[in-house]
Amino acid sequence: MFFIKLQSKIESSLTKREIVQRLCKITNTTVKDDDIFVGQISDDEFRIHKRPKENVRNAFTPVLIGKIESKNEGCDINVTARLNMFASIFFLIWSIGAIIVPLIIGIIEPIFLLASLGFAIVITLLILLAFYKPAKNTIALLNSILRK
């Protein structure tokens, strides 16, 4: 599940310093504040995630890891959205158990092959609906903030 990620490139006319300032205005290190994002920002990179509503955590909340690179006019921001590490490890272990075990048992009982296929379909839908859609929306939000 470490391969579950979405990459994007944001082009901005802002300077690196202006981008860092904008990110600092909307990001805090604690969940308790009313900022849009929670995370850490340095001079040329950041690691943020969207602040949960009403302190409810979602394991599929994408973590945005960005690298800010200066160019002649403005900056390029390379953003990678991925699952947080604990969710990735849990999802990997759960997927192995849900897909591989029925495949092994399926050698004896063919019905388990269908169960394995069903689990694979459910996992794929879960990833598409619970991770990729919010990741695209979060990157689009960040894009709108950094392009102004």
N, C-alpha and C positions, 0 to 999 in steps of 0.2 A: 504494500500500500504506500510505500515510499515513492512510487512512481505517480501517485495521484497529485498532479499539479497542473496549473494553468499559467502560461507565460504570456506577458504582454509588454509592449513598449509604448511609453507615453512621451510625446514630444511636446516641449513647452518652450515658450519664448522667454520665460523667467530665468534669472541667473540661479546658480546653485544655492547661493545665500538666501535668495528670496524663496526658493522652494523649501529650504530647511525652515525658514521663519514661518511659512504657511503651515507646514506640517506641525511645527511646535505649537501653533495657535489652536489646532484642532485635535491635538494628541496629548494625553496625560499618562502617567505611569500607573495610576490606580483606576479601578473601575468605578469608584464612587463619584467621580466628577461628571459633569455633563458634556464633556467633549465627545466628538464623533468617534475617535479612535483611542485605543489603549496600546502602549508599547514604548519602544526606545528609538531615538533618532540620534544619529551622529552627523558629522559634516558631509559625508558622502554616501551613507546608507541608512536604511531604516528597517525596522521589524515591528509591524503593527497589526492589530486586528480590530474589527468594528466593536465598539462598546455594546455589550448585551443590554437589551431592554429590561429594566427592573431587576437587574442582577441575576438573570437566568442564563446560565452558560449553555452553549450548544456545542457539542463535540465536533460538529461539522463546520463551525465558523472558520472561514479561511484565514490563514495567517499570511499577510502580505510582506514579502521580503523584497526590498528595493535597493537598487544601486543607482546613484545619481552621477551622471557623467556630463561634464561641461563640453560644449561645442562652440563654434564661432558665435552663433547667435542663439542663446538659450541653452537648454539642457535636454538630454535624453534620460528618461527614467526607465530602467529595466525592472519590471515587477514580476515576481513569481508568487502565485497564490498556491498554498499547499495546506494539507491538514496539519493540525498540531501533532507533535511527536507522539504523545500518549495515545491519541485517537488512532494514529497510523499503526502503532504496535498492536493495539487491541484489535483493530480491523484486520490486520494481517493474520493474527492468531485465530480469530473467529472465522475468517475466510478459509484458512487451511483446514480447520475442523469441519466446516460446513460443506466444502467441496471435495477435498481429498479423501476424507474418511468414507463418505458414501461411494466414491469411486472404487476404493479398495474393497469395501463390502459388496459392491456391485458385481464383482467377479463371481460371487456365490449367488447373490440374489439380484437379478437384473432390474428389479423395481427401484433399487437404490441408485442406479444410473440416472433415472428420471429425477430422483430427489436431488442429485448432484447438479443436474442441469437446471432445475428449478432454483436452487440456491444461487447458482451463478447468475441467473437472470435477475433475481431479487437484489443481489449485491450490486450488479451493474446499474439497475434502476435507482437504487439508494444513492450510489455515487453521483449519478447524473442529476437527480433531483435535489439531494441534500447538500452537495458540495459545489458542483460546477455552476449551477444557476446563481447561488449567492456569491460565488467567487467572481463571476462576470459582473454582477451588480455592484460589488464592492470596488472592483477595478474601475468600473464606469464612474462611480462616485468620486474616487480618487482622481481620475482623469479630469472630471469637471472642476474639481477644486484647484488642480495644478495648472490648468490651461488658461484660466482667467487672466 
